[in-house]
Amino acid sequence: MTTETKEKGKEGSKATTKILLLMSIGFIIDVGQALIVYNAGKGAEAKALGTTYKWKLPGGKELMKTAGLVLVTSVLTGLLVSAAEAMIIGKEKEQVTKA
C-alpha cells in the first residue's frame, strides 16, 4: 500500500466520521424538536376540547413514524452539509491555485 493510498483512506475515514457525527447531532436535536411540536399540537388539541394535557412521548406507530422522519431528515442534513463543505473547500483550493 502506497503512502498516497493510505492518505486517501484516512481522508475518507475522516469524512465518514464527520458525516456520522453531524447526522447524530442533527438526529438528537430533531428528536427534541419533534417531541416539542408533537406535545404542542396535542396540548392545543386538548385546549380546544376544553381538557388538560400532560407532555409525554408519542406511543407505538406514531413514535416509529416520528423517529423514521427524523432519521431521514438527519441523513439529508448531514449529506447536504458535507457537500456544502466540499464545495467551499474546493473553491478555497481553486483560489489558492490561481494566486
A tleap script that builds the chain and sets N, CA, C and O, in Angstrom:
source leaprc.protein.ff14SB
mol = sequence {
  NMET THR THR GLU THR LYS GLU LYS GLY LYS
  GLU GLY SER LYS ALA THR THR LYS ILE LEU
  LEU LEU MET SER ILE GLY PHE ILE ILE ASP
  VAL GLY GLN ALA LEU ILE VAL TYR ASN ALA
  GLY LYS GLY ALA GLU ALA LYS ALA LEU GLY
  THR THR TYR LYS TRP LYS LEU PRO GLY GLY
  LYS GLU LEU MET LYS THR ALA GLY LEU VAL
  LEU VAL THR SER VAL LEU THR GLY LEU LEU
  VAL SER ALA ALA GLU ALA MET ILE ILE GLY
  LYS GLU LYS GLU GLN VAL THR LYS CALA
}
set mol.1.N position { 0.856 -1.185 0.000 }
set mol.1.CA position { 0.000 0.000 0.000 }
set mol.1.C position { 0.893 1.236 0.000 }
set mol.1.O position { 1.799 1.361 0.824 }
set mol.2.N position { 0.631 2.131 -0.917 }
set mol.2.CA position { 1.460 3.328 -1.024 }
set mol.2.C position { 1.035 4.371 -0.002 }
set mol.2.O position { -0.046 4.294 0.582 }
set mol.3.N position { 1.908 5.341 0.199 }
set mol.3.CA position { 1.617 6.432 1.128 }
set mol.3.C position { 0.403 7.219 0.657 }
set mol.3.O position { -0.422 7.643 1.466 }
set mol.4.N position { 0.297 7.415 -0.664 }
set mol.4.CA position { -0.836 8.169 -1.227 }
set mol.4.C position { -2.152 7.442 -0.956 }
set mol.4.O position { -3.151 8.076 -0.616 }
set mol.5.N position { -2.158 6.127 -1.104 }
set mol.5.CA position { -3.359 5.335 -0.851 }
set mol.5.C position { -3.756 5.414 0.618 }
set mol.5.O position { -4.938 5.534 0.942 }
set mol.6.N position { -2.765 5.345 1.506 }
set mol.6.CA position { -3.033 5.449 2.938 }
set mol.6.C position { -3.644 6.798 3.280 }
set mol.6.O position { -4.581 6.874 4.075 }
set mol.7.N position { -3.118 7.862 2.684 }
set mol.7.CA position { -3.637 9.219 2.949 }
set mol.7.C position { -5.076 9.358 2.462 }
set mol.7.O position { -5.906 9.952 3.149 }
set mol.8.N position { -5.378 8.815 1.285 }
set mol.8.CA position { -6.750 8.872 0.765 }
set mol.8.C position { -7.686 8.100 1.687 }
set mol.8.O position { -8.818 8.525 1.920 }
set mol.9.N position { -7.226 6.984 2.204 }
set mol.9.CA position { -8.029 6.182 3.137 }
set mol.9.C position { -8.323 6.947 4.410 }
set mol.9.O position { -9.440 6.893 4.926 }
set mol.10.N position { -7.321 7.667 4.925 }
set mol.10.CA position { -7.502 8.472 6.131 }
set mol.10.C position { -8.495 9.601 5.890 }
set mol.10.O position { -9.339 9.887 6.740 }
set mol.11.N position { -8.392 10.251 4.713 }
set mol.11.CA position { -9.310 11.345 4.372 }
set mol.11.C position { -10.736 10.835 4.276 }
set mol.11.O position { -11.664 11.482 4.761 }
set mol.12.N position { -10.915 9.679 3.654 }
set mol.12.CA position { -12.253 9.088 3.528 }
set mol.12.C position { -12.824 8.728 4.882 }
set mol.12.O position { -14.015 8.917 5.131 }
set mol.13.N position { -11.977 8.210 5.758 }
set mol.13.CA position { -12.406 7.839 7.105 }
set mol.13.C position { -12.813 9.074 7.908 }
set mol.13.O position { -13.803 9.046 8.639 }
set mol.14.N position { -12.052 10.153 7.769 }
set mol.14.CA position { -12.371 11.398 8.462 }
set mol.14.C position { -13.689 11.958 7.961 }
set mol.14.O position { -14.495 12.448 8.751 }
set mol.15.N position { -13.916 11.891 6.655 }
set mol.15.CA position { -15.162 12.399 6.070 }
set mol.15.C position { -16.351 11.589 6.571 }
set mol.15.O position { -17.388 12.154 6.916 }
set mol.16.N position { -16.206 10.277 6.610 }
set mol.16.CA position { -17.282 9.417 7.099 }
set mol.16.C position { -17.581 9.701 8.559 }
set mol.16.O position { -18.746 9.774 8.952 }
set mol.17.N position { -16.551 9.861 9.362 }
set mol.17.CA position { -16.725 10.174 10.775 }
set mol.17.C position { -17.436 11.500 10.946 }
set mol.17.O position { -18.317 11.631 11.796 }
set mol.18.N position { -17.060 12.486 10.144 }
set mol.18.CA position { -17.681 13.808 10.218 }
set mol.18.C position { -19.167 13.733 9.854 }
set mol.18.O position { -20.005 14.340 10.521 }
set mol.19.N position { -19.486 12.991 8.799 }
set mol.19.CA position { -20.882 12.845 8.378 }
set mol.19.C position { -21.692 12.163 9.468 }
set mol.19.O position { -22.801 12.594 9.782 }
set mol.20.N position { -21.144 11.098 10.046 }
set mol.20.CA position { -21.855 10.393 11.118 }
set mol.20.C position { -22.059 11.283 12.340 }
set mol.20.O position { -23.113 11.235 12.975 }
set mol.21.N position { -21.066 12.087 12.670 }
set mol.21.CA position { -21.180 12.998 13.801 }
set mol.21.C position { -22.275 14.032 13.549 }
set mol.21.O position { -23.111 14.282 14.417 }
set mol.22.N position { -22.268 14.630 12.358 }
set mol.22.CA position { -23.288 15.617 12.015 }
set mol.22.C position { -24.681 15.006 12.020 }
set mol.22.O position { -25.630 15.617 12.510 }
set mol.23.N position { -24.801 13.796 11.474 }
set mol.23.CA position { -26.104 13.138 11.454 }
set mol.23.C position { -26.583 12.833 12.869 }
set mol.23.O position { -27.767 12.986 13.167 }
set mol.24.N position { -25.684 12.408 13.731 }
set mol.24.CA position { -26.064 12.090 15.114 }
set mol.24.C position { -26.524 13.335 15.865 }
set mol.24.O position { -27.542 13.313 16.555 }
set mol.25.N position { -25.772 14.411 15.725 }
set mol.25.CA position { -26.150 15.659 16.383 }
set mol.25.C position { -27.495 16.148 15.840 }
set mol.25.O position { -28.380 16.544 16.599 }
set mol.26.N position { -27.627 16.112 14.522 }
set mol.26.CA position { -28.892 16.519 13.905 }
set mol.26.C position { -30.049 15.659 14.373 }
set mol.26.O position { -31.141 16.167 14.627 }
set mol.27.N position { -29.816 14.349 14.489 }
set mol.27.CA position { -30.860 13.432 14.938 }
set mol.27.C position { -31.321 13.773 16.348 }
set mol.27.O position { -32.521 13.828 16.616 }
set mol.28.N position { -30.377 14.002 17.246 }
set mol.28.CA position { -30.720 14.319 18.641 }
set mol.28.C position { -31.509 15.618 18.720 }
set mol.28.O position { -32.524 15.690 19.413 }
set mol.29.N position { -31.049 16.639 18.016 }
set mol.29.CA position { -31.751 17.928 18.029 }
set mol.29.C position { -33.135 17.790 17.406 }
set mol.29.O position { -34.111 18.331 17.926 }
set mol.30.N position { -33.220 17.064 16.291 }
set mol.30.CA position { -34.502 16.900 15.610 }
set mol.30.C position { -35.500 16.098 16.445 }
set mol.30.O position { -36.696 16.385 16.412 }
set mol.31.N position { -35.028 15.103 17.189 }
set mol.31.CA position { -35.932 14.345 18.061 }
set mol.31.C position { -36.515 15.268 19.127 }
set mol.31.O position { -37.713 15.223 19.408 }
set mol.32.N position { -35.670 16.099 19.715 }
set mol.32.CA position { -36.163 17.063 20.706 }
set mol.32.C position { -37.192 18.004 20.106 }
set mol.32.O position { -38.234 18.266 20.708 }
set mol.33.N position { -36.895 18.508 18.924 }
set mol.33.CA position { -37.826 19.412 18.241 }
set mol.33.C position { -39.135 18.686 17.922 }
set mol.33.O position { -40.212 19.251 18.116 }
set mol.34.N position { -39.061 17.462 17.443 }
set mol.34.CA position { -40.261 16.698 17.106 }
set mol.34.C position { -41.132 16.465 18.339 }
set mol.34.O position { -42.358 16.539 18.258 }
set mol.35.N position { -40.502 16.186 19.475 }
set mol.35.CA position { -41.267 15.978 20.710 }
set mol.35.C position { -41.964 17.260 21.167 }
set mol.35.O position { -43.096 17.227 21.651 }
set mol.36.N position { -41.273 18.382 21.007 }
set mol.36.CA position { -41.874 19.667 21.375 }
set mol.36.C position { -43.079 19.957 20.476 }
set mol.36.O position { -44.140 20.349 20.962 }
set mol.37.N position { -42.913 19.763 19.177 }
set mol.37.CA position { -44.005 20.031 18.232 }
set mol.37.C position { -45.170 19.072 18.476 }
set mol.37.O position { -46.330 19.482 18.456 }
set mol.38.N position { -44.862 17.811 18.704 }
set mol.38.CA position { -45.904 16.810 18.986 }
set mol.38.C position { -46.726 17.217 20.203 }
set mol.38.O position { -47.956 17.233 20.161 }
set mol.39.N position { -46.030 17.543 21.278 }
set mol.39.CA position { -46.728 17.891 22.511 }
set mol.39.C position { -47.449 19.234 22.411 }
set mol.39.O position { -48.511 19.409 23.009 }
set mol.40.N position { -46.895 20.166 21.676 }
set mol.40.CA position { -47.577 21.455 21.482 }
set mol.40.C position { -48.885 21.233 20.727 }
set mol.40.O position { -49.912 21.818 21.071 }
set mol.41.N position { -48.844 20.392 19.701 }
set mol.41.CA position { -50.058 20.082 18.945 }
set mol.41.C position { -51.098 19.370 19.785 }
set mol.41.O position { -52.279 19.714 19.737 }
set mol.42.N position { -50.671 18.383 20.553 }
set mol.42.CA position { -51.602 17.647 21.427 }
set mol.42.C position { -52.168 18.563 22.499 }
set mol.42.O position { -53.340 18.454 22.862 }
set mol.43.N position { -51.327 19.477 23.012 }
set mol.43.CA position { -51.793 20.436 24.021 }
set mol.43.C position { -52.828 21.392 23.442 }
set mol.43.O position { -53.827 21.694 24.096 }
set mol.44.N position { -52.598 21.873 22.217 }
set mol.44.CA position { -53.551 22.779 21.557 }
set mol.44.C position { -54.864 22.053 21.277 }
set mol.44.O position { -55.945 22.624 21.420 }
set mol.45.N position { -54.754 20.799 20.880 }
set mol.45.CA position { -55.948 19.988 20.620 }
set mol.45.C position { -56.755 19.800 21.905 }
set mol.45.O position { -57.979 19.928 21.895 }
set mol.46.N position { -56.077 19.502 22.997 }
set mol.46.CA position { -56.752 19.317 24.282 }
set mol.46.C position { -57.390 20.622 24.744 }
set mol.46.O position { -58.504 20.619 25.268 }
set mol.47.N position { -56.690 21.731 24.552 }
set mol.47.CA position { -57.219 23.039 24.952 }
set mol.47.C position { -58.493 23.369 24.168 }
set mol.47.O position { -59.459 23.889 24.726 }
set mol.48.N position { -58.480 23.061 22.871 }
set mol.48.CA position { -59.654 23.316 22.034 }
set mol.48.C position { -60.848 22.479 22.488 }
set mol.48.O position { -61.998 22.901 22.365 }
set mol.49.N position { -60.561 21.295 23.013 }
set mol.49.CA position { -61.626 20.421 23.508 }
set mol.49.C position { -61.994 20.724 24.958 }
set mol.49.O position { -62.927 20.135 25.503 }
set mol.50.N position { -61.255 21.648 25.582 }
set mol.50.CA position { -61.518 22.014 26.973 }
set mol.50.C position { -61.010 21.012 27.985 }
set mol.50.O position { -61.512 20.948 29.107 }
set mol.51.N position { -60.008 20.221 27.594 }
set mol.51.CA position { -59.421 19.244 28.520 }
set mol.51.C position { -57.974 19.627 28.814 }
set mol.51.O position { -57.421 20.544 28.206 }
set mol.52.N position { -57.384 18.917 29.743 }
set mol.52.CA position { -55.976 19.173 30.076 }
set mol.52.C position { -55.099 18.140 29.387 }
set mol.52.O position { -55.561 17.073 28.982 }
set mol.53.N position { -53.820 18.485 29.264 }
set mol.53.CA position { -52.875 17.587 28.603 }
set mol.53.C position { -51.537 17.659 29.306 }
set mol.53.O position { -51.055 18.745 29.624 }
set mol.54.N position { -50.928 16.492 29.553 }
set mol.54.CA position { -49.582 16.404 30.116 }
set mol.54.C position { -48.621 15.993 28.998 }
set mol.54.O position { -48.951 15.156 28.158 }
set mol.55.N position { -47.440 16.588 28.998 }
set mol.55.CA position { -46.439 16.249 27.992 }
set mol.55.C position { -46.023 14.795 28.141 }
set mol.55.O position { -45.850 14.300 29.255 }
set mol.56.N position { -45.862 14.105 26.995 }
set mol.56.CA position { -45.429 12.706 27.006 }
set mol.56.C position { -44.827 12.332 25.662 }
set mol.56.O position { -44.899 13.100 24.703 }
set mol.57.N position { -44.234 11.148 25.598 }
set mol.57.CA position { -43.714 10.612 24.345 }
set mol.57.C position { -44.865 10.035 23.539 }
set mol.57.O position { -45.796 9.464 24.106 }
set mol.58.N position { -44.807 10.179 22.217 }
set mol.58.CA position { -45.837 9.519 21.405 }
set mol.58.C position { -45.674 8.004 21.531 }
set mol.58.O position { -44.576 7.515 21.796 }
set mol.59.N position { -46.740 7.282 21.344 }
set mol.59.CA position { -46.670 5.833 21.512 }
set mol.59.C position { -46.612 5.070 20.207 }
set mol.59.O position { -46.998 5.593 19.161 }
set mol.60.N position { -46.134 3.841 20.259 }
set mol.60.CA position { -46.149 2.862 19.184 }
set mol.60.C position { -45.805 3.356 17.798 }
set mol.60.O position { -44.706 3.850 17.548 }
set mol.61.N position { -46.786 3.212 16.882 }
set mol.61.CA position { -46.582 3.558 15.473 }
set mol.61.C position { -46.237 5.031 15.300 }
set mol.61.O position { -45.414 5.380 14.454 }
set mol.62.N position { -46.851 5.886 16.083 }
set mol.62.CA position { -46.596 7.321 15.963 }
set mol.62.C position { -45.138 7.648 16.305 }
set mol.62.O position { -44.508 8.477 15.649 }
set mol.63.N position { -44.620 6.992 17.330 }
set mol.63.CA position { -43.220 7.187 17.705 }
set mol.63.C position { -42.288 6.689 16.596 }
set mol.63.O position { -41.289 7.338 16.287 }
set mol.64.N position { -42.612 5.544 16.001 }
set mol.64.CA position { -41.781 4.992 14.929 }
set mol.64.C position { -41.821 5.885 13.682 }
set mol.64.O position { -40.794 6.080 13.032 }
set mol.65.N position { -42.976 6.419 13.350 }
set mol.65.CA position { -43.080 7.335 12.212 }
set mol.65.C position { -42.230 8.582 12.456 }
set mol.65.O position { -41.505 9.043 11.574 }
set mol.66.N position { -42.335 9.107 13.662 }
set mol.66.CA position { -41.569 10.313 14.017 }
set mol.66.C position { -40.073 10.036 13.944 }
set mol.66.O position { -39.323 10.827 13.373 }
set mol.67.N position { -39.635 8.918 14.519 }
set mol.67.CA position { -38.211 8.559 14.504 }
set mol.67.C position { -37.720 8.351 13.070 }
set mol.67.O position { -36.614 8.771 12.730 }
set mol.68.N position { -38.525 7.710 12.233 }
set mol.68.CA position { -38.150 7.495 10.826 }
set mol.68.C position { -37.992 8.801 10.076 }
set mol.68.O position { -37.032 8.982 9.327 }
set mol.69.N position { -38.927 9.706 10.274 }
set mol.69.CA position { -38.867 11.005 9.608 }
set mol.69.C position { -37.646 11.798 10.077 }
set mol.69.O position { -36.954 12.424 9.275 }
set mol.70.N position { -37.398 11.760 11.368 }
set mol.70.CA position { -36.242 12.470 11.915 }
set mol.70.C position { -34.943 11.862 11.387 }
set mol.70.O position { -34.001 12.593 11.081 }
set mol.71.N position { -34.885 10.547 11.277 }
set mol.71.CA position { -33.692 9.886 10.751 }
set mol.71.C position { -33.428 10.315 9.302 }
set mol.71.O position { -32.290 10.621 8.945 }
set mol.72.N position { -34.458 10.338 8.483 }
set mol.72.CA position { -34.307 10.745 7.079 }
set mol.72.C position { -33.816 12.189 6.988 }
set mol.72.O position { -32.896 12.483 6.224 }
set mol.73.N position { -34.422 13.088 7.761 }
set mol.73.CA position { -34.001 14.491 7.694 }
set mol.73.C position { -32.586 14.669 8.235 }
set mol.73.O position { -31.846 15.523 7.747 }
set mol.74.N position { -32.198 13.885 9.226 }
set mol.74.CA position { -30.832 13.975 9.761 }
set mol.74.C position { -29.805 13.512 8.733 }
set mol.74.O position { -28.747 14.125 8.590 }
set mol.75.N position { -30.113 12.431 8.018 }
set mol.75.CA position { -29.211 11.933 6.976 }
set mol.75.C position { -29.075 12.983 5.874 }
set mol.75.O position { -27.967 13.281 5.429 }
set mol.76.N position { -30.198 13.539 5.438 }
set mol.76.CA position { -30.159 14.573 4.400 }
set mol.76.C position { -29.355 15.791 4.852 }
set mol.76.O position { -28.567 16.340 4.082 }
set mol.77.N position { -29.556 16.208 6.096 }
set mol.77.CA position { -28.816 17.348 6.630 }
set mol.77.C position { -27.315 17.066 6.619 }
set mol.77.O position { -26.526 17.906 6.186 }
set mol.78.N position { -26.925 15.897 7.090 }
set mol.78.CA position { -25.510 15.525 7.113 }
set mol.78.C position { -24.896 15.515 5.725 }
set mol.78.O position { -23.785 16.008 5.529 }
set mol.79.N position { -25.616 14.955 4.761 }
set mol.79.CA position { -25.107 14.903 3.389 }
set mol.79.C position { -25.028 16.293 2.761 }
set mol.79.O position { -24.066 16.602 2.058 }
set mol.80.N position { -26.026 17.126 3.009 }
set mol.80.CA position { -26.010 18.488 2.459 }
set mol.80.C position { -24.877 19.324 3.049 }
set mol.80.O position { -24.205 20.064 2.331 }
set mol.81.N position { -24.673 19.204 4.349 }
set mol.81.CA position { -23.583 19.947 4.992 }
set mol.81.C position { -22.241 19.471 4.456 }
set mol.81.O position { -21.352 20.280 4.194 }
set mol.82.N position { -22.094 18.173 4.295 }
set mol.82.CA position { -20.843 17.628 3.767 }
set mol.82.C position { -20.594 18.111 2.339 }
set mol.82.O position { -19.470 18.470 1.990 }
set mol.83.N position { -21.641 18.119 1.518 }
set mol.83.CA position { -21.499 18.587 0.129 }
set mol.83.C position { -21.154 20.076 0.095 }
set mol.83.O position { -20.313 20.503 -0.696 }
set mol.84.N position { -21.803 20.864 0.953 }
set mol.84.CA position { -21.517 22.301 1.010 }
set mol.84.C position { -20.079 22.544 1.455 }
set mol.84.O position { -19.392 23.412 0.917 }
set mol.85.N position { -19.634 21.776 2.435 }
set mol.85.CA position { -18.262 21.903 2.917 }
set mol.85.C position { -17.272 21.552 1.809 }
set mol.85.O position { -16.259 22.233 1.646 }
set mol.86.N position { -17.552 20.509 1.057 }
set mol.86.CA position { -16.670 20.114 -0.043 }
set mol.86.C position { -16.608 21.209 -1.111 }
set mol.86.O position { -15.541 21.469 -1.667 }
set mol.87.N position { -17.736 21.845 -1.399 }
set mol.87.CA position { -17.758 22.940 -2.369 }
set mol.87.C position { -16.910 24.107 -1.886 }
set mol.87.O position { -16.133 24.680 -2.649 }
set mol.88.N position { -17.064 24.452 -0.616 }
set mol.88.CA position { -16.310 25.576 -0.058 }
set mol.88.C position { -14.818 25.282 -0.082 }
set mol.88.O position { -14.018 26.129 -0.478 }
set mol.89.N position { -14.448 24.088 0.341 }
set mol.89.CA position { -13.035 23.707 0.352 }
set mol.89.C position { -12.485 23.689 -1.072 }
set mol.89.O position { -11.356 24.122 -1.306 }
set mol.90.N position { -13.280 23.187 -2.030 }
set mol.90.CA position { -12.861 23.167 -3.425 }
set mol.90.C position { -12.623 24.563 -3.968 }
set mol.90.O position { -11.651 24.786 -4.689 }
set mol.91.N position { -13.499 25.512 -3.632 }
set mol.91.CA position { -13.337 26.891 -4.084 }
set mol.91.C position { -12.112 27.532 -3.448 }
set mol.91.O position { -11.399 28.295 -4.099 }
set mol.92.N position { -11.865 27.219 -2.164 }
set mol.92.CA position { -10.686 27.776 -1.495 }
set mol.92.C position { -9.408 27.250 -2.145 }
set mol.92.O position { -8.457 28.005 -2.349 }
set mol.93.N position { -9.383 25.957 -2.471 }
set mol.93.CA position { -8.204 25.378 -3.127 }
set mol.93.C position { -8.005 25.993 -4.502 }
set mol.93.O position { -6.875 26.242 -4.922 }
set mol.94.N position { -9.112 26.239 -5.202 }
set mol.94.CA position { -9.059 26.838 -6.528 }
set mol.94.C position { -8.477 28.249 -6.448 }
set mol.94.O position { -7.677 28.630 -7.302 }
set mol.95.N position { -8.862 29.025 -5.444 }
set mol.95.CA position { -8.368 30.384 -5.274 }
set mol.95.C position { -6.887 30.398 -4.934 }
set mol.95.O position { -6.144 31.262 -5.399 }
set mol.96.N position { -6.457 29.431 -4.116 }
set mol.96.CA position { -5.049 29.327 -3.746 }
set mol.96.C position { -4.210 28.985 -4.980 }
set mol.96.O position { -3.111 29.509 -5.163 }
set mol.97.N position { -4.743 28.104 -5.817 }
set mol.97.CA position { -4.031 27.690 -7.028 }
set mol.97.C position { -3.869 28.867 -7.986 }
set mol.97.O position { -2.824 29.008 -8.621 }
set mol.98.N position { -4.896 29.713 -8.095 }
set mol.98.CA position { -4.851 30.864 -9.002 }
set mol.98.C position { -3.894 31.948 -8.497 }
set mol.98.O position { -3.335 32.707 -9.289 }
set mol.99.N position { -3.713 32.014 -7.185 }
set mol.99.CA position { -2.894 33.091 -6.612 }
set mol.99.C position { -1.422 32.908 -6.833 }
set mol.99.O position { -0.625 33.741 -6.403 }
savepdb mol mol.pdb
quit
